[in-house]
Amino acid sequence: MGFSDYVLYRVAKNWPSPMAKLVRELNAEPGTEAYDMAYAQRQFDWKVRHGMLREVTGLDVLEIGAGHGGISCFMAAVGARSVVGIDLNTKHLEFARRFAKLVSARYSSDYELPVTFVEMSADRMTFPDEQFDLVLADNVFEHFADPEAVMRDAYRVLRPGGGLLVPVFSSILSKYGFHLKHGLKLPWVHLFFSERTIIRVMRRLAKTDPKLFELYPGLADNPQRVRDLRRYKDLNDITYRKFKAMAMRVGFSIESFSPFGTRLGKVVQRIPPLRNSRIMDILSTGASAYLRKPAKASTVGTEQPTSIEHQIA
Ligand SMILES: C[S@@+](CC[C@H](N)C(=O)[O-])C[C@H]1O[C@@H](n2cnc3c(N)ncnc32)[C@H](O)[C@@H]1O
């Protein structure tokens, strides 16, 4: 074990968990059914109501990477005309269907929320063109193997004038961009340590905390990159700049884009030359975006977009 491995291991061992507050609130162990249920319920009750969702009444909505389904169910419950949630993870989909039944039963025994969950990849959707008014993608853009293909497909299935809402996604450079809130727990670890060191230390931590093998199954194999630790190797290298450039290539106009600044990030956000720089990626926990398909839609990829700086206030 080299010096940097030793330092990182010692610090990680003593670092407080950034998940502690959420785990306390949900009152369940991560990775258990009780945790998933409490998480979906929390999404349903709280997350969306706190300013992350625009008006959905009467809209046909698609949620991509719907996970445990809390947000899809919420949108169906607050008046969307129809909601379809897609995901690749069959366990998540089964859970989401059960959750929808539970929520429906709260209204009356024979009521069914207008929500369905379908197994489908967001980069190869089989829906016809111009089927939805709103596409929602929460906490997923950093997980798609081909995020630009997902954006292209979202553009295709949106009606002209419709929007792609991304309440949160995180840059690989952001505070927890490596998604190692369990085990290593440290923020900005990618700035100070190599991926090889991070992987070696995660493997060492797992020896005394076997739960990490369930949360990061790749630990048991021969991981080369941090993304290999994840069950589906689903962590891409997206940054805010790449995201905006993709959106413009696809033909969206960027109606809003706001990083969630850390304390220092909030200061940096006020400095125009730094606002769109990599420093903002580093000094943030994530970002939200709303992309609009023009009312008179151009053919995907043929539009001549204006510069990023011009589009982002
Ligand atoms: C971090 S979870 C977020 C789930 C949910 N949106 C939330 O906020 O709780 C990412 C989800 O994206 C799904 N996913 C990853 N790649 C996908 C793809 N190509 N098509 C559909 N879903 C995908 C995963 O299966 C997983 O359920």
PDBQT file of the ligand as one rigid body, heavy atoms in Angstrom, charges set to zero:
ROOT
HETATM    1  C1  LIG A 401     -29.581   6.945 -10.325  1.00  0.00    +0.000 C 
HETATM    2  S1  LIG A 401     -30.995   6.124 -10.923  1.00  0.00    +0.000 S 
HETATM    3  C2  LIG A 401     -32.172   7.447 -10.888  1.00  0.00    +0.000 C 
HETATM    4  C3  LIG A 401     -33.579   6.947 -10.839  1.00  0.00    +0.000 C 
HETATM    5  C4  LIG A 401     -34.651   8.031 -10.649  1.00  0.00    +0.000 C 
HETATM    6  N1  LIG A 401     -34.744   8.915 -11.778  1.00  0.00    +0.000 N 
HETATM    7  C5  LIG A 401     -34.408   8.814  -9.383  1.00  0.00    +0.000 C 
HETATM    8  O1  LIG A 401     -34.146   9.999  -9.425  1.00  0.00    +0.000 OA
HETATM    9  O2  LIG A 401     -34.501   8.200  -8.307  1.00  0.00    +0.000 OA
HETATM   10  C6  LIG A 401     -30.625   5.950 -12.639  1.00  0.00    +0.000 C 
HETATM   11  C7  LIG A 401     -31.648   5.096 -13.377  1.00  0.00    +0.000 C 
HETATM   12  O3  LIG A 401     -31.412   5.202 -14.789  1.00  0.00    +0.000 OA
HETATM   13  C8  LIG A 401     -31.644   3.918 -15.349  1.00  0.00    +0.000 C 
HETATM   14  N2  LIG A 401     -30.979   3.864 -16.677  1.00  0.00    +0.000 N 
HETATM   15  C9  LIG A 401     -29.651   3.881 -16.939  1.00  0.00    +0.000 A 
HETATM   16  N3  LIG A 401     -29.439   3.833 -18.259  1.00  0.00    +0.000 NA
HETATM   17  C10 LIG A 401     -30.669   3.775 -18.850  1.00  0.00    +0.000 A 
HETATM   18  C11 LIG A 401     -31.116   3.706 -20.190  1.00  0.00    +0.000 A 
HETATM   19  N4  LIG A 401     -30.269   3.683 -21.230  1.00  0.00    +0.000 N 
HETATM   20  N5  LIG A 401     -32.454   3.677 -20.428  1.00  0.00    +0.000 NA
HETATM   21  C12 LIG A 401     -33.336   3.712 -19.406  1.00  0.00    +0.000 A 
HETATM   22  N6  LIG A 401     -32.964   3.790 -18.094  1.00  0.00    +0.000 NA
HETATM   23  C13 LIG A 401     -31.656   3.804 -17.826  1.00  0.00    +0.000 A 
HETATM   24  C14 LIG A 401     -31.075   2.974 -14.303  1.00  0.00    +0.000 C 
HETATM   25  O4  LIG A 401     -31.569   1.660 -14.451  1.00  0.00    +0.000 OA
HETATM   26  C15 LIG A 401     -31.554   3.626 -13.009  1.00  0.00    +0.000 C 
HETATM   27  O5  LIG A 401     -32.815   3.162 -12.589  1.00  0.00    +0.000 OA
ENDROOT
TORSDOF 0
